[in-house]
Amino acid sequence: LNIRRDHLLEDAFNKIMLASKKDLAKCKLYAQFDSEDGLDYGGPSREFFFLLSRQLFNPYYGLFEYSANDTYTVQISPMSAFVDNYHECSPSRPVALSDLESLDNEFHQSLLWIKEHDVTNEVLDLNFAVTEEIFGQAKERELKPGGRNIAVTEKNKKEYIERIVRWRLERGVADQTESLVRGFYEVVDPRLVSVFDARELELVIAGTAEIDLGDWASNTEYRSGYHDGHPVIQWFWQAIERFTNEQRLRLLQFVTGTSSVPYEGFSALRGSTGPRKFCIEKWGKPNSLPRAHTCFNRLDLPPYPTPEVLYEKLLLAVEETNTFGIE
């Protein structure tokens, strides 16, 4: 794939849709960014998937939206029905109350309270109807025929929870969800993922977003004169301790091409030829910026004179670098 950074989503869509299902399932993908030198031994393709996911799930494009005001979790947007080829961009399993927890925790907690408490003497003023916003206008939708006139009671609350959970998860997006799942199963055998629950599958696919500094340090190699006790290496880990988790993820992205850690931890990081640990090599002059070899999970770190210089140079490299090149 030859991809233009400023047209990444468009280029990716057009070129991937030309590939056959067999090629998508069996062939290896190589990515190259237009006007950038770089051989894809793993780094550019990891960068491509990172950037693609960031754009694909950006609410600006109308395919997905934030699922709640207090979370970065996204869900399929009802507006995606008006996006060209939305079916192409994306059999659903039965939904459950637990599916709401990561999507909209506040809503999940309110339904959980109803499930676990006797509502006979509670003044909840609930019925089998909901109010939803469509194109900025509030409209009432009945969860069943005549639902606005059916009050929620202890006797029928189980049905109410089942219906409102399905509405919350599928409101206006049942067709899109079906397309997304069908597309996923075209390239991943359903039998391979059926053994996982939602949290396990997320961990297997995306890894963990919280970085364990101890695990990172114990699975890092050093080259060209650096070692655990070297002052520059000690300053490096001191700088990482000062970083926020987001900055640590950016550093991981800078060096490895991916911003997540495998669920097995840093020992399972992979390079172009298989397992390859995070590596720091002594390279460059004290006024140079760090550089990265994403195909080999290697950081070239100059021998900086002070911990503050190292911190500033490392932060600048992490936050400003976004292209590939060949020396």
C-alpha positions in Angstrom: 0.0 0.0 0.0 1.3 3.4 -1.0 -0.4 5.8 1.3 -0.6 9.6 1.4 -0.6 10.8 5.0 -3.0 13.7 4.2 -5.5 11.2 2.5 -4.8 8.2 4.6 -8.4 7.0 5.2 -9.4 7.6 1.6 -6.3 5.8 0.2 -6.6 2.9 2.6 -10.2 2.4 1.9 -9.8 2.4 -1.9 -6.8 0.1 -2.0 -8.0 -2.4 0.7 -11.4 -2.7 -1.0 -9.6 -3.8 -4.2 -8.0 -6.8 -2.4 -9.7 -10.2 -2.3 -10.8 -11.8 0.9 -8.2 -14.5 0.3 -5.4 -11.9 0.1 -6.7 -10.1 3.2 -6.6 -13.3 5.2 -3.4 -14.9 3.9 -1.1 -12.2 2.5 1.3 -9.9 4.4 0.6 -6.2 4.2 3.4 -3.7 3.5 2.9 0.0 3.8 4.8 2.9 2.4 4.0 6.6 2.9 4.1 8.7 -0.2 7.3 10.8 -0.7 8.9 9.1 2.3 11.8 6.6 2.1 11.5 3.5 4.2 11.4 -0.2 3.8 8.5 -1.9 5.7 10.0 -4.5 8.0 7.1 -3.9 10.4 7.5 -0.3 11.5 5.6 1.5 8.7 2.8 -0.9 8.7 2.4 -0.6 12.5 2.4 3.2 12.0 -0.2 2.8 9.2 -2.6 0.8 11.4 -2.2 3.2 14.3 -3.0 6.3 12.1 -5.8 4.5 10.3 -7.5 3.5 13.5 -7.2 7.0 14.9 -8.9 8.5 11.7 -11.5 5.7 11.3 -12.8 6.2 14.9 -12.6 10.0 14.7 -16.2 11.3 15.3 -15.5 13.9 12.6 -16.0 11.3 9.9 -19.4 10.3 11.1 -18.8 6.6 11.3 -18.4 6.5 15.1 -19.3 8.8 18.0 -18.3 9.0 21.7 -20.5 6.6 23.7 -20.9 8.9 26.7 -19.8 12.4 27.8 -17.3 11.0 30.3 -15.5 8.4 28.2 -13.3 8.1 25.1 -15.0 4.8 24.2 -16.7 5.1 20.8 -19.7 3.4 19.3 -21.1 3.2 15.8 -22.9 6.4 15.0 -26.5 6.5 13.7 -25.3 9.2 11.3 -23.1 6.6 9.6 -26.1 5.6 7.6 -25.6 8.8 5.6 -21.9 8.2 5.0 -21.1 6.9 1.5 -20.1 3.2 1.5 -20.7 2.9 5.3 -21.7 -0.7 4.9 -18.4 -1.4 3.2 -16.4 0.3 5.9 -17.8 -1.9 8.6 -24.4 -12.3 12.6 -24.3 -10.2 15.8 -24.5 -12.1 19.1 -27.2 -11.4 21.6 -26.7 -8.3 23.8 -26.5 -8.3 27.6 -26.5 -5.7 30.3 -22.8 -6.2 30.9 -22.1 -5.0 27.3 -23.1 -1.5 28.5 -20.5 -1.2 31.2 -17.6 0.1 29.1 -19.9 1.9 26.6 -21.8 4.0 29.1 -21.0 3.3 32.7 -23.5 5.7 34.2 -26.4 4.2 32.2 -25.2 0.7 33.0 -25.2 1.5 36.8 -28.7 2.9 36.7 -30.0 -0.3 35.0 -28.0 -2.5 37.4 -29.7 -0.7 40.3 -33.2 -1.4 38.8 -32.2 -5.1 38.3 -31.0 -5.6 41.8 -33.7 -3.7 43.7 -37.4 -4.2 44.2 -39.0 -1.3 42.3 -42.5 -1.9 43.6 -42.5 1.0 46.0 -40.1 3.2 44.1 -41.2 6.3 42.3 -39.2 5.8 39.1 -41.8 7.1 36.6 -40.5 4.7 33.9 -42.3 3.3 31.0 -41.5 1.3 27.9 -40.5 4.3 25.9 -37.3 6.4 25.5 -36.4 9.8 24.2 -33.6 9.9 21.6 -32.0 12.7 19.7 -32.2 12.6 15.9 -30.7 15.4 13.9 -30.8 17.6 17.0 -34.4 16.9 17.7 -35.8 14.9 20.7 -38.2 12.2 19.7 -40.0 9.5 21.7 -39.5 5.9 20.7 -41.5 3.1 22.1 -39.6 0.0 23.2 -42.7 -2.1 22.3 -46.1 -1.3 20.9 -48.0 0.9 23.2 -44.9 1.2 25.4 -45.5 4.8 26.5 -48.6 3.6 28.4 -46.9 0.6 30.0 -45.3 1.4 33.4 -42.1 -0.5 34.5 -42.9 -2.8 37.5 -41.1 -5.5 39.4 -43.0 -8.0 37.2 -41.9 -6.6 33.9 -38.6 -5.0 34.7 -36.6 -7.9 33.2 -38.2 -7.3 29.9 -37.7 -3.6 30.2 -34.0 -4.0 30.9 -33.6 -6.4 27.9 -35.4 -4.0 25.6 -33.7 -0.8 26.7 -30.2 -2.4 26.6 -30.9 -3.6 23.0 -32.1 -0.1 22.1 -29.0 1.6 23.7 -26.7 -0.8 21.8 -28.5 -1.0 18.5 -30.3 2.4 18.2 -30.2 3.1 14.4 -27.0 1.0 13.9 -28.1 -2.6 13.6 -27.3 -2.8 9.9 -23.9 -1.1 10.4 -23.1 -3.4 13.3 -24.0 -6.4 11.1 -21.6 -5.2 8.4 -18.8 -4.5 10.8 -19.0 -8.0 12.4 -19.4 -9.7 9.0 -16.3 -7.9 7.7 -14.4 -8.9 10.8 -15.3 -12.5 10.4 -14.3 -12.4 6.7 -10.6 -12.1 7.8 -10.7 -13.7 11.2 -12.2 -17.1 11.8 -15.0 -16.8 14.3 -13.7 -19.9 16.0 -10.5 -18.1 16.9 -12.3 -15.4 18.9 -15.2 -17.4 20.3 -13.2 -18.5 23.4 -12.7 -14.9 24.6 -15.1 -12.6 26.4 -15.1 -8.9 25.5 -12.4 -7.8 27.9 -10.1 -10.7 26.9 -10.5 -10.0 23.2 -9.7 -6.3 23.7 -6.6 -7.3 25.6 -5.5 -9.8 22.9 -6.1 -7.4 20.0 -5.1 -4.0 21.5 -2.8 -5.0 24.3 -2.7 -2.8 27.4 -2.6 1.0 27.5 -1.1 1.3 31.0 2.6 0.9 30.9 4.4 -1.1 33.6 7.8 0.7 34.0 9.3 -2.3 35.9 8.4 -4.7 33.1 9.6 -2.3 30.5 13.0 -1.8 32.2 13.5 -5.5 32.9 12.9 -6.3 29.2 15.2 -3.7 27.7 18.5 -4.4 26.0 21.5 -2.0 25.7 24.2 -1.7 23.0 27.4 0.1 22.0 28.5 0.8 25.6 25.3 1.4 27.4 24.3 -0.7 30.3 22.0 -0.7 33.4 24.4 1.4 35.4 25.4 3.9 32.8 24.5 7.5 33.8 22.7 8.2 30.5 20.5 5.1 30.9 19.7 6.0 34.5 18.7 9.5 33.3 16.6 7.9 30.6 14.5 5.9 33.1 14.3 9.0 35.3 12.9 10.9 32.3 10.4 8.1 31.6 9.2 8.3 35.3 8.5 12.0 34.7 6.5 11.3 31.6 2.8 11.0 31.7 1.3 7.6 30.6 0.3 9.3 27.3 3.9 10.5 26.8 5.2 7.0 27.5 2.8 5.6 24.9 4.1 8.2 22.5 7.6 7.1 23.1 6.6 3.5 22.6 4.9 4.5 19.3 8.1 6.5 18.3 10.4 3.5 18.9 8.2 0.5 17.9 5.5 1.9 15.7 2.7 0.8 18.0 1.4 2.6 21.1 0.2 -0.5 22.9 2.0 -3.3 24.9 1.3 -6.9 24.1 -0.9 -8.6 26.7 2.1 -10.8 27.7 4.1 -7.6 28.5 7.3 -6.1 27.0 8.9 -9.5 26.7 6.5 -10.2 23.8 7.4 -7.2 21.7 8.0 -8.2 18.1 10.2 -6.8 15.4 10.6 -7.5 11.7 11.9 -11.1 12.2 10.0 -12.2 15.3 10.3 -11.4 19.1 12.6 -8.4 19.6 13.0 -6.6 22.9 13.1 -2.8 23.3 16.7 -1.7 22.7 18.6 1.4 23.5 21.9 2.0 21.6 24.5 4.6 22.2 24.7 6.7 19.1 25.2 10.3 17.9 26.6 13.5 19.3 25.3 15.3 22.5 23.5 17.9 20.4 21.7 15.3 18.2 18.1 14.2 18.6 17.2 10.6 19.4 16.2 8.5 16.5 14.2 5.3 16.2 14.3 2.1 14.1 10.7 0.9 14.4 11.4 -2.4 12.5 13.9 -3.3 15.3 12.3 -1.6 18.3 15.6 0.3 18.8 16.2 3.7 20.2 19.4 5.5 19.2 20.1 7.7 22.3 23.0 10.2 22.2 25.2 10.5 25.3 23.7 13.7 26.6 25.6 15.7 29.2 22.8 16.2 31.8 19.5 14.6 32.7 17.6 17.7 31.8 19.0 17.9 28.3 18.1 14.2 27.8 14.6 14.8 29.0 14.1 17.8 26.7 15.6 16.1 23.6 13.6 12.9 24.2 10.3 14.8 24.7 11.0 16.8 21.5 11.7 13.7 19.4 8.6 11.9 20.8 6.2 14.8 20.2 7.5 16.1 16.9 8.6 13.2 14.8 6.1 11.6 12.3 7.9 10.5 9.1 10.1 7.7 7.9 13.4 7.9 6.1 16.4 5.9 4.9 20.0 6.8 5.6 
